[in-house]
Amino acid sequence: MDYASAGVNIQSGDQASKAAYANAKKTFASRQGLMGQPFEQEGGFAGALDMGDFLLIQNDDGTGTKHEIADRLGKYDTLGDDLAAMVVDDAICVGAEVISLTNTLDTPNVDPESIQALTAGLAEACKNQKIVIPGGEIAELSDALNRPVWNATAVGIVKKDKFITGADIQEGDAIIGLAGRVIRSNGATLARKICEKAFGDNWHQEKFDEDQSWGEVLLTPSKIYHRVLLDHVLGDFEGTRKFPVKGLAHITGGGVPGNLPRIFPDASLGAELDNLHEPHEALKQLVQLGDVSEDEAYKTWHCGTAMMLIIEPNHAESLCQTLNAADPELQAQVVGHVTDTGKINIISKF
């Protein structure tokens, strides 16, 4: 199986994103010379607006069909981590400190109990990241939807001299990887389809191991990197930069080869990734159950390494030591280096 056969066409999605951004850029001239003039950054993880002394950062994402797994289990308290991670860990890729997050829940039927659990989980995730939730919207769309759709917008700030563009990335730079958990909020459709084909309609109840069902393991909440990176690497809005990081890549939709090149200054650069983290056992089993190629797996999921930082090699060991002391779950390690090949070469850990 692959993502396309599961119903998700990454190439069409990429084409649609390019078309949407091309149309978005048509609005940029309307703010020329005014507060909020846009900074153009092709392929970046977040949009930036010039606010004089600083940049205002905005980006959007959602929980995708991971929400469907929560519906199956009737468990909604962890999806807030996934929603927050998808937007705040995009914003951190340009060095931004997220200050607020708004969210929109479109649902076929308003269920106060599940919404209480969802929003309580989101509030807890945001408190831990020092982010406020100034508002949101709940829309009941019984004729338009058959399952809930939960999306968020993050707003961040970053001083201009701390804005990370990737412009200085060059051959030989070290790539530091941070460990992920199972899956984030991308690739859930393929995971669900594999399980459905292997175990039937009630796949979410099938035992994964002695402690968890397949539904429970795939619902594992995403690790959020935003605050630990601000506190120990990038510095918050008023803080000083602790390490000269040149670029950050959040490994979500499109996997490793779809996200790492987004921060390279030109197409001549590539990467040799020979020390990635081990994929979670659930992903290893999904690859076998669905006869998924390793190439397809790395294009769909983070496969163990969910955030990447690029820095000069002489800072790599110290950066890893600092992050691992702050949070051992990060398992920060050098996963490879930047090359001049124009290609992403992955030594598979499956």
C-alpha positions in Angstrom: 0.0 0.0 0.0 1.0 3.6 -0.4 -0.5 7.0 0.6 -2.2 7.5 -2.8 -4.0 4.1 -2.6 -5.1 5.1 0.9 -6.8 8.2 -0.6 -4.1 10.9 -0.2 -2.3 12.2 -3.3 0.8 14.1 -2.0 1.7 15.4 -5.5 -1.8 16.9 -6.0 -1.5 18.4 -2.5 1.8 19.9 -3.4 0.4 21.4 -6.6 -2.6 22.8 -4.7 -0.3 24.3 -2.1 1.8 26.0 -4.8 -1.3 27.4 -6.4 -2.7 28.6 -3.1 0.6 30.3 -2.2 0.8 31.9 -5.7 -2.6 33.4 -5.2 -1.7 34.5 -1.6 1.3 36.4 -3.0 -1.0 38.4 -5.1 -2.2 40.1 -1.9 1.4 41.1 -0.8 1.5 44.3 -2.8 -1.5 45.6 -1.0 0.6 46.1 2.2 3.6 47.6 0.4 5.0 50.3 2.6 2.5 49.6 5.4 2.8 47.9 8.8 2.5 44.2 8.1 4.3 44.1 4.8 5.0 40.4 4.0 8.4 38.7 4.0 8.5 36.3 1.1 10.0 32.9 1.9 9.4 30.2 -0.6 8.8 26.8 0.9 9.0 28.0 4.5 7.1 26.6 7.4 5.3 29.9 8.4 4.4 33.3 7.0 6.1 36.4 8.3 4.8 40.0 8.4 7.0 43.1 9.0 5.9 44.8 12.2 8.7 47.4 12.4 11.0 46.1 15.1 9.9 42.5 14.8 8.1 40.0 12.6 4.7 38.6 13.2 4.5 34.9 12.3 1.3 33.0 11.3 0.6 29.4 10.2 -2.2 26.9 10.1 -2.7 23.1 10.4 -5.0 20.5 11.9 -5.3 17.1 13.5 -6.4 15.5 10.2 -7.8 11.9 10.3 -6.0 11.2 13.6 -9.3 12.7 14.9 -11.1 9.6 13.5 -9.0 7.3 15.7 -10.0 9.4 18.7 -13.7 9.0 17.7 -13.3 5.3 17.5 -11.8 5.1 21.0 -14.0 7.8 22.5 -10.8 9.3 23.8 -10.2 13.0 23.1 -7.9 14.3 25.9 -4.6 13.9 23.9 -5.5 15.4 20.5 -4.8 18.9 21.9 -1.1 18.0 21.9 -1.3 17.0 18.3 -3.1 20.2 17.2 -0.7 22.4 19.1 2.4 20.5 17.8 1.3 20.8 14.2 1.3 24.6 14.3 3.7 25.6 17.0 6.4 23.3 15.7 6.1 24.9 12.3 6.4 28.3 13.8 9.6 27.4 15.7 11.2 26.5 12.4 11.7 30.3 11.7 12.7 30.9 15.3 9.3 32.3 16.4 7.9 32.3 19.9 4.3 31.4 19.6 2.1 33.7 21.8 -1.4 32.7 20.8 -3.3 29.9 19.2 -6.9 30.0 18.0 -8.8 26.9 16.8 -11.9 26.0 14.7 -13.8 22.8 15.3 -16.2 21.9 12.5 -18.4 18.9 13.5 -21.5 17.1 12.2 -22.9 17.1 15.7 -21.9 19.2 18.8 -21.0 16.8 21.6 -20.3 18.9 24.7 -18.5 16.0 26.5 -16.0 15.4 23.7 -15.5 19.1 23.1 -14.7 19.6 26.8 -12.0 16.9 26.6 -10.6 18.3 23.4 -10.3 21.9 24.6 -9.1 20.9 28.0 -6.3 18.9 26.4 -5.4 21.8 24.1 -5.4 24.2 27.0 -3.0 22.0 28.9 -0.7 21.8 25.9 -0.7 25.5 25.4 -0.1 26.2 29.1 3.0 24.0 29.0 4.2 26.0 26.0 3.3 29.4 27.5 0.8 30.1 24.8 -2.6 31.7 25.2 -5.9 30.7 23.5 -7.7 34.0 22.9 -10.6 32.5 21.0 -12.0 29.9 18.7 -15.1 28.7 16.9 -17.3 25.6 17.0 -19.5 25.0 13.9 -22.2 22.3 13.6 -22.3 21.2 10.0 -24.6 18.2 9.9 -25.1 18.2 6.2 -21.5 18.8 5.2 -19.4 16.5 7.4 -19.4 12.9 8.7 -16.6 13.4 11.2 -15.1 16.4 13.1 -12.4 18.6 11.5 -10.1 20.5 14.0 -7.7 23.1 12.8 -5.7 25.9 14.5 -3.8 29.1 13.7 -0.6 30.0 15.6 0.6 33.5 16.0 4.2 34.1 16.9 6.8 36.8 17.2 10.5 36.9 16.4 13.0 39.8 16.2 14.3 40.4 12.7 17.9 39.5 13.6 16.7 36.1 14.9 14.5 35.2 12.0 15.8 31.8 10.6 15.7 31.5 6.9 18.2 28.7 6.1 20.1 31.1 3.8 23.5 30.2 5.5 23.1 26.5 5.2 26.0 24.9 3.4 27.7 21.6 2.5 29.2 19.9 5.6 26.8 21.4 8.1 25.6 18.8 10.7 22.0 17.8 10.9 20.7 17.2 14.4 17.6 15.0 14.8 15.1 15.0 17.6 13.1 11.8 18.3 9.4 11.6 17.6 6.9 9.2 19.1 4.6 7.1 16.8 3.0 9.4 14.2 2.1 13.1 14.3 -1.1 14.3 12.6 0.0 13.3 9.1 0.1 9.8 7.6 -2.8 8.7 9.8 -4.9 7.8 6.8 -2.4 5.3 5.5 -1.9 3.8 9.0 -5.7 3.5 9.4 -6.2 1.9 6.0 -3.4 -0.7 6.6 -5.0 -1.6 9.9 -8.4 -1.8 8.4 -7.2 -4.2 5.7 -5.3 -6.3 8.1 -7.7 -6.5 11.0 -11.1 -5.5 9.8 -13.6 -2.7 10.7 -12.8 -2.9 14.4 -9.0 -2.7 13.9 -8.7 -0.1 16.7 -9.6 -2.8 19.2 -7.0 -5.3 17.9 -4.2 -5.8 20.4 -0.9 -4.1 19.5 0.9 -5.4 22.6 0.0 -6.4 26.2 -0.7 -2.8 27.1 -2.2 -1.1 24.1 -4.6 -1.7 21.2 -3.7 -0.5 17.7 -6.1 2.4 18.1 -4.4 3.5 21.3 -0.8 3.3 20.0 -1.7 5.3 16.9 -3.4 7.9 19.1 -0.2 8.5 21.0 0.1 12.3 21.3 2.8 14.2 19.4 5.9 15.4 21.1 6.0 19.2 21.1 9.4 20.8 20.6 8.6 24.6 20.6 9.3 25.5 24.3 12.3 23.3 24.8 13.9 24.8 21.7 13.1 28.3 22.9 14.4 27.7 26.4 17.6 25.9 25.5 18.6 26.7 21.9 16.9 29.7 20.2 16.0 32.0 23.1 12.5 33.5 23.4 11.6 36.9 22.0 13.7 38.9 24.4 16.3 36.1 25.0 19.6 35.5 23.4 20.4 32.9 20.9 22.2 30.1 22.7 23.4 28.1 19.6 23.8 29.4 16.0 21.2 27.2 14.4 21.0 27.8 10.7 17.7 26.0 9.9 15.0 23.8 11.4 12.7 21.4 9.6 9.5 19.9 11.1 9.0 16.5 9.7 5.3 16.2 9.0 3.3 15.8 5.7 5.8 14.6 3.0 8.0 13.0 5.6 11.8 13.5 5.6 12.4 14.1 1.9 9.4 16.4 1.6 10.4 18.7 4.5 14.1 18.9 4.9 14.7 20.5 1.4 12.2 23.2 2.3 14.9 25.0 4.4 17.8 24.7 1.9 18.7 28.0 0.2 18.8 26.3 -3.2 18.3 23.0 -5.0 22.0 22.2 -5.2 22.0 21.1 -1.5 21.1 17.7 -0.3 21.6 15.5 2.7 23.2 12.2 3.8 21.1 10.8 6.6 22.9 7.8 7.9 22.0 7.9 11.6 18.3 8.5 11.9 16.3 7.3 14.9 14.7 3.9 14.9 11.0 4.0 13.8 8.5 3.0 16.4 7.6 -0.7 16.5 4.1 0.2 15.3 5.6 1.7 12.1 7.7 -1.3 11.5 4.7 -3.5 11.8 2.6 -1.2 9.6 5.3 -1.4 6.9 5.1 -5.2 7.0 1.3 -5.4 7.2 0.8 -3.0 4.3 3.8 -4.1 2.2 4.8 -0.4 2.3 8.1 0.4 0.6 10.7 2.0 2.9 10.8 4.9 0.4 7.1 5.4 0.8 7.3 5.2 4.6 9.9 8.0 4.8 7.7 10.1 2.5 4.7 9.6 4.7 5.8 9.5 8.3 8.7 11.0 10.3 9.8 7.4 11.0 11.5 8.2 14.3 13.0 11.7 13.6 10.3 14.4 13.9 12.4 17.6 14.0 15.8 18.5 12.4 18.2 21.3 13.2 21.1 22.3 11.1 24.3 23.8 12.6 28.0 23.9 12.0 29.7 20.6 13.0 31.8 22.1 15.8 28.6 23.0 17.7 26.8 19.6 17.2 28.0 17.7 20.2 27.3 20.5 22.6 23.8 21.1 21.2 22.9 17.5 21.6 24.2 17.4 25.1 22.2 20.5 26.1 19.0 19.2 24.6 19.3 15.7 26.1 20.0 17.2 29.5 16.9 19.4 29.2 14.7 16.5 28.0 16.1 12.9 27.6 13.0 12.0 25.5 14.4 14.1 22.7 17.3 11.7 22.1 19.1 14.5 20.2 21.8 13.1 18.0 23.7 13.9 14.8 21.6 12.1 12.1 23.6 13.2 9.1 25.1 16.1 7.2 24.3 18.5 4.4 25.8 17.6 1.0 26.1 19.3 -2.4 24.3 16.4 -4.3 20.8 18.0 -4.5 19.4 14.7 -3.2 18.2 13.4 0.2 19.9 10.1 0.7 18.4 8.1 3.6 19.9 5.0 5.2 16.8 3.3 6.2 16.3 2.2 9.9 13.5 -0.3 9.0 
